[in-house]
Amino acid sequence: MAKTAARSAVSAEIRPADIAARAARAVKEIGALKRARDEACAIAQQAQVREALTRSELALALIETLQARDAALALARRAALGLYAARAPARPHAPTTRAARLRQAAWLRTGHEGEARLLIASGLWRGDDLAAASAYTARKADPAARPDSLFDQPWYLAQHPEAASYGRAPLTHYLLHGAAKGYAPHPLFDLAWYGAQTAQELHAQRRSPLAHYLLRGAGLGRSPHPLFDVGGYLAQEPQLGPDEDPLSHYLRQGWREGLWPHPLFDPDWYRRQAPDMGETAPLAHYAAEGWRRRLSPHPLFDAAWYIARNPDLGERDALAHFVTSGGAEGRDPSPWFDVARYRGQRGEALAAGANPLVDYLQGGAWTLPETREGLPTAAYLAANPELVARGLTPLEHWARKGGPA
């Protein structure tokens, strides 16, 4: 009886009208919470839109700044060439006459000092320090001897064993025999490349290519190798003295300062692949042996991939080929960069004769909305603002991270 009375009392307290009222209040509260959630989502979405717009505006502003920077760098390269040419001393470069050859023969008969005089008079020896030149000639074919010239003695001896048994200094062998046979004095002295720039003068003066470069070509801003960009190098080292040519400066000091010899040769990138190079300039190591090992000189140039895609190259320096002819022929430097696509996007803005990849790295990157499909320039820059401080283009930054992998 007591339990039945209690249940009746509870039932009397919870009436249908009360349940309906409570349900209405719950629905109202849920509706208010939903509206609050929707308003919060809308505010968040607006904030995201504003943030995206701000980032886009920032990216566009950065792109304009980067375009202006690269234009200024292009002017700096041209100005550096002009400044160096204006400071370079006028050195004698008279043709080698019969009388001069007779004088050379007489000097050679007087021993090491006469041989030293011959080297100084030829223009191959930098300066006129007779004592230093005599000390060099006295060592004959010693691979450890380092003449004051753009001459790699160990490399020359390895390339041309007859110079070791010549009985005189290898630089003298080059002067009297090697140059006429088409021997290169240094792995970074490309005879075909330099000869194409100076063919008429070389024929008229009858001097060795190396002597022409040291006496005249360097002062005119001529490059001894396709992978040594004289203007770009001088723009990094504007205080280079007039008595030293740019390539010799790079080999002696510039590489230690981290200077780039060419836009497609990244010293740090290359050094990580060749930790055994020791105290050798990275570009010199590449020219002597790195290209044979298919080492990559730049994140956007894959030497092994380039050779595999172009079997007609045979045993040739992949990067030098791409710089001198491959880019113009439409050959891609790596899986990351499509030459045909880039040319089509750049159109007439791509200067005649310009290498497409070099153009991209020196300003072209910021003129295109998308260099590679799925890699929009502004969005990538907004998402990776650190690449600006590092001086990298989006595609370069992307390739360093391993691309799609």
VOGU-3710 file (C-alpha; in Angstrom, 3 decimals, decimal comma):
1> maktaarsav> 0,000/0,000/0,000  2,780/2,434/0,937  4,773/1,750/-2,330  1,653/2,238/-4,443  0,972/5,559/-2,772  4,568/6,718/-3,426  4,401/5,855/-7,104  1,142/7,748/-7,374  2,732/10,791/-5,759  5,711/10,783/-8,207
11> saeirpadia> 3,377/10,335/-11,170  1,384/13,251/-9,935  4,540/15,421/-9,707  5,801/14,552/-13,288  2,980/15,676/-15,491  2,961/15,568/-19,308  2,786/19,362/-19,425  6,023/19,608/-17,431  7,816/17,147/-19,773  6,732/19,163/-22,811
21> araaravkei> 7,959/22,401/-21,241  11,307/20,895/-20,359  11,690/19,494/-23,890  10,869/22,894/-25,372  13,485/24,537/-23,177  16,097/21,908/-24,194  15,317/22,439/-27,885  15,626/26,178/-27,393  18,967/25,793/-25,620  20,254/23,399/-28,305
31> galkrardea> 19,178/25,898/-30,958  21,019/28,684/-29,164  24,140/26,554/-28,856  23,959/25,674/-32,572  23,604/29,323/-33,516  26,549/30,179/-31,283  28,581/27,389/-32,898  27,632/28,571/-36,398  28,566/32,137/-35,497  31,907/30,933/-34,083
41> caiaqqaqvr> 32,562/28,905/-37,256  31,684/31,904/-39,403  34,019/34,137/-37,406  36,791/31,535/-37,663  36,188/31,172/-41,383  36,301/34,928/-41,871  39,512/35,045/-39,879  40,972/32,298/-42,053  39,910/34,154/-45,185  41,432/37,367/-43,867
51> ealtrselal> 44,611/35,471/-42,952  44,732/33,852/-46,384  44,227/37,215/-48,061  46,906/38,744/-45,885  49,285/35,927/-46,698  48,499/36,233/-50,402  49,048/39,976/-50,304  52,297/39,404/-48,422  53,401/36,782/-50,950  52,655/39,128/-53,850
61> alietlqard> 54,572/41,903/-52,145  57,497/39,543/-51,583  57,410/38,506/-55,233  57,596/42,144/-56,326  60,526/42,666/-53,971  62,282/39,564/-55,261  61,775/40,690/-58,856  63,355/44,027/-58,011  66,216/42,283/-56,204  67,003/40,027/-59,150
71> aalalarraa> 66,853/42,955/-61,559  69,348/44,790/-59,333  71,607/41,719/-59,279  71,559/41,572/-63,075  72,683/45,203/-63,165  75,368/44,415/-60,585  76,755/41,622/-62,747  77,068/43,917/-65,751  78,513/46,737/-63,669  81,075/44,430/-62,045
81> lglyaarapa> 82,315/43,328/-65,452  82,678/46,928/-66,585  84,450/47,981/-63,403  86,933/45,130/-63,583  87,658/45,796/-67,247  88,271/49,466/-66,461  90,729/48,602/-63,667  92,551/45,800/-65,482  96,020/46,932/-66,541  96,981/47,072/-70,195
91> rphapttraa> 99,525/44,274/-70,554  101,757/43,730/-73,572  100,513/41,041/-75,906  102,624/41,357/-79,030  102,656/38,333/-81,365  105,446/35,791/-81,024  107,863/36,683/-83,853  110,849/34,786/-85,257  113,169/37,059/-83,282  111,247/36,263/-80,100
101> rlrqaawlrt> 111,602/32,543/-80,761  115,371/32,925/-81,254  115,552/34,780/-77,940  113,614/31,997/-76,265  116,074/29,414/-77,570  118,984/31,454/-76,234  117,381/31,721/-72,795  116,823/27,964/-72,640  120,557/27,404/-73,099  121,335/29,376/-69,923
111> ghegearlli> 119,736/26,974/-67,412  116,947/27,448/-64,907  117,191/31,222/-64,791  116,927/31,474/-68,555  113,921/29,157/-68,507  112,388/31,382/-65,841  112,948/34,458/-68,036  111,220/32,641/-70,857  108,139/31,959/-68,725  107,946/35,552/-67,510
121> asglwrgddl> 108,354/36,981/-71,012  105,691/34,616/-72,379  103,034/36,026/-70,062  102,370/32,657/-68,457  104,022/33,661/-65,174  102,108/36,188/-63,118  104,363/39,128/-62,282  108,116/39,404/-62,797  109,602/37,652/-59,750  112,624/35,997/-61,388
131> aaasaytark> 113,764/34,286/-58,175  110,375/32,578/-57,688  110,221/31,535/-61,319  113,776/30,158/-61,156  112,975/28,165/-58,019  110,020/26,675/-59,852  111,941/25,702/-62,995  114,677/24,089/-60,852  112,141/21,582/-59,532  111,373/20,399/-63,072
141> adpaarpdsl> 108,487/17,881/-63,061  107,872/17,833/-59,318  104,070/17,355/-58,979  104,117/19,341/-55,739  105,494/22,462/-57,450  102,946/25,237/-57,836  103,789/27,833/-60,500  102,348/31,328/-60,178  100,051/30,744/-63,107  96,672/29,284/-63,986
151> fdqpwylaqh> 98,361/25,907/-64,413  97,484/22,707/-62,554  100,817/20,870/-62,550  99,726/17,496/-61,043  96,722/17,347/-63,372  98,807/18,303/-66,440  101,390/15,618/-65,665  98,668/13,010/-65,193  97,051/13,966/-68,490  100,311/14,157/-70,451
161> peaasygrap> 102,995/11,760/-69,121  105,520/12,925/-71,709  105,806/16,190/-69,782  107,321/14,284/-66,834  110,257/13,063/-68,940  110,685/16,343/-70,809  113,583/17,482/-68,638  112,157/20,925/-67,940  109,272/22,376/-65,967  105,809/21,245/-67,137
171> lthyllhgaa> 104,756/24,884/-67,663  107,652/25,222/-70,101  106,476/22,039/-71,815  103,028/23,566/-72,177  104,468/26,793/-73,594  106,742/25,163/-76,158  104,805/22,000/-77,026  101,538/21,470/-75,149  99,683/24,556/-76,356  100,425/23,724/-80,005
181> kgyaphplfd> 99,123/20,173/-79,451  95,881/21,472/-77,944  96,662/20,507/-74,355  94,709/22,280/-71,632  96,742/23,858/-68,800  94,032/23,367/-66,199  90,784/21,366/-65,906  88,961/24,705/-65,704  90,475/25,988/-68,937  88,262/24,744/-71,749
191> lawygaqtaq> 90,152/25,317/-74,984  87,125/25,006/-77,264  85,055/27,366/-75,112  87,783/29,977/-74,789  88,857/29,631/-78,404  85,321/30,322/-79,611  85,490/33,709/-77,868  88,989/34,637/-79,013  89,708/32,703/-82,225  90,735/35,709/-84,346
201> elhaqrrspl> 93,006/37,220/-81,686  94,656/33,887/-80,919  95,437/33,358/-84,579  96,755/36,890/-85,062  98,948/36,959/-81,951  100,208/33,368/-82,136  100,148/33,086/-78,375  99,002/30,170/-76,278  95,365/30,402/-75,112  96,537/30,621/-71,500
211> ahyllrgagl> 98,902/33,515/-72,224  96,133/35,335/-74,078  93,759/34,875/-71,160  96,258/36,083/-68,550  97,470/39,054/-70,620  94,260/40,186/-72,255  91,227/37,910/-72,075  90,668/38,152/-68,328  90,697/41,957/-68,486  88,027/41,808/-71,186
221> grsphplfdv> 85,845/39,619/-68,982  86,316/36,493/-71,075  85,480/33,213/-69,382  87,951/30,296/-69,592  85,281/27,681/-68,868  81,514/27,440/-69,456  80,947/26,788/-65,738  82,719/29,941/-64,601  80,419/32,955/-64,816  82,795/35,932/-64,689
231> ggylaqepql> 80,137/38,604/-64,219  78,358/36,685/-61,483  81,621/35,987/-59,696  82,811/39,596/-59,851  79,460/40,770/-58,480  80,190/38,707/-55,353  83,777/39,986/-55,100  83,712/43,628/-56,290  87,089/44,452/-54,695  89,052/41,944/-56,776
241> gpdedplshy> 92,428/43,466/-57,559  93,275/44,290/-61,181  96,430/42,129/-61,137  94,567/38,873/-60,578  92,158/37,218/-62,974  88,777/36,100/-61,560  89,314/32,364/-62,004  92,711/32,413/-60,280  91,158/34,384/-57,427  88,437/31,756/-57,094
251> lrqgwreglw> 90,979/28,923/-57,012  93,189/30,700/-54,490  90,668/32,308/-52,173  87,126/32,739/-53,449  86,001/29,173/-52,924  87,058/29,371/-49,279  84,747/32,363/-48,885  81,825/30,365/-50,266  81,615/32,312/-53,536  79,621/30,690/-56,325
261> phplfdpdwy> 81,426/30,217/-59,659  78,193/29,723/-61,608  74,430/29,900/-60,924  74,178/26,139/-61,517  77,036/25,202/-59,220  76,106/25,238/-55,543  79,345/24,686/-53,549  77,665/23,471/-50,370  75,369/21,100/-52,236  78,315/19,675/-54,168
271> rrqapdmget> 80,638/19,427/-51,160  78,189/17,144/-49,330  78,576/14,632/-52,163  82,375/14,870/-52,273  83,620/15,045/-48,677  86,959/13,688/-49,884  87,863/16,786/-51,922  90,063/18,198/-49,171  91,664/21,576/-49,936  90,488/21,660/-53,534
281> aplahyaaeg> 88,111/24,273/-54,905  84,731/22,549/-55,469  84,459/23,555/-59,125  88,035/22,411/-59,796  87,227/19,054/-58,199  84,111/18,758/-60,324  85,976/19,638/-63,536  88,787/17,179/-62,786  86,787/14,188/-61,586  83,358/15,007/-60,148
291> wrrrlsphpl> 81,587/15,023/-63,503  82,957/11,544/-64,248  81,443/10,340/-60,971  78,089/11,866/-61,976  78,020/14,084/-58,895  75,194/16,593/-58,858  76,328/20,253/-58,891  72,918/21,757/-58,064  69,564/20,614/-56,642  67,892/21,251/-60,005
301> fdaawyiarn> 70,528/19,474/-62,077  70,745/15,700/-61,768  73,889/14,649/-63,651  73,198/10,892/-63,569  69,604/11,422/-64,722  70,737/13,771/-67,503  73,268/11,249/-68,834  70,737/8,410/-68,676  68,213/10,493/-70,627  70,831/11,586/-73,183
311> pdlgerdala> 73,007/8,590/-74,069  74,379/10,447/-77,107  76,592/12,493/-74,763  78,980/9,621/-74,106  81,824/10,578/-71,768  81,114/14,276/-71,472  80,564/16,710/-68,648  76,777/16,731/-68,262  76,496/20,194/-66,727  78,862/21,812/-69,230
321> hfvtsggaeg> 76,841/20,225/-72,034  73,570/21,516/-70,623  74,987/25,024/-70,213  76,561/25,223/-73,673  73,969/23,417/-75,787  71,599/21,098/-73,912  69,347/23,829/-72,567  69,038/25,416/-76,009  68,183/21,998/-77,457  65,317/21,615/-74,997
331> rdpspwfdva> 66,900/18,908/-72,844  65,622/18,820/-69,265  68,253/19,127/-66,516  66,390/16,950/-64,010  62,944/15,503/-63,264  62,096/18,758/-61,473  62,449/21,228/-64,354  60,570/21,052/-67,668  62,435/23,186/-70,218  59,648/23,147/-72,828
341> ryrgqrgeal> 57,007/24,147/-70,270  59,181/26,944/-68,919  59,922/28,300/-72,381  56,243/28,277/-73,240  55,365/30,197/-70,078  58,164/32,770/-70,391  57,596/33,420/-74,069  59,415/36,441/-75,448  60,559/37,428/-71,966  63,158/34,657/-72,202
351> aaganplvdy> 66,157/36,357/-73,798  67,603/34,808/-76,934  70,417/32,453/-76,043  69,564/32,420/-72,340  69,715/29,083/-70,571  66,163/28,378/-69,299  67,211/27,068/-65,889  69,677/29,906/-65,299  66,941/32,349/-66,311  64,584/30,750/-63,796
361> lqggawtlpe> 67,121/31,042/-60,983  68,016/34,643/-61,825  64,527/36,118/-61,773  62,279/34,110/-64,042  60,885/32,209/-61,066  58,983/35,277/-59,886  57,328/36,064/-63,224  55,294/32,874/-63,503  52,252/31,874/-61,448  53,250/28,210/-61,577
371> treglptaay> 56,576/26,849/-62,845  55,712/23,234/-62,138  52,200/21,822/-62,196  50,808/21,795/-58,674  53,462/24,180/-57,368  51,936/27,708/-57,465  54,594/30,337/-56,850  52,697/32,730/-54,555  51,093/30,010/-52,444  54,382/28,158/-52,039
381> laanpelvar> 56,127/31,349/-51,035  53,396/32,137/-48,501  53,671/28,652/-47,007  57,487/28,697/-46,937  58,579/32,281/-46,229  61,970/31,071/-44,984  63,104/30,446/-48,555  63,305/34,220/-49,086  65,989/34,607/-46,429  67,832/31,616/-47,864
391> gltplehwar> 67,783/33,085/-51,354  65,991/30,092/-52,882  63,369/29,846/-55,592  60,270/27,711/-54,881  61,287/24,888/-57,219  64,807/24,878/-55,811  63,483/24,738/-52,249  61,055/21,974/-53,194  63,773/19,900/-54,880  66,068/20,235/-51,863
401> kggpa> 63,345/18,705/-49,738  63,144/15,724/-52,073  60,304/16,770/-54,357  57,147/14,639/-54,208  58,834/12,055/-51,995
//
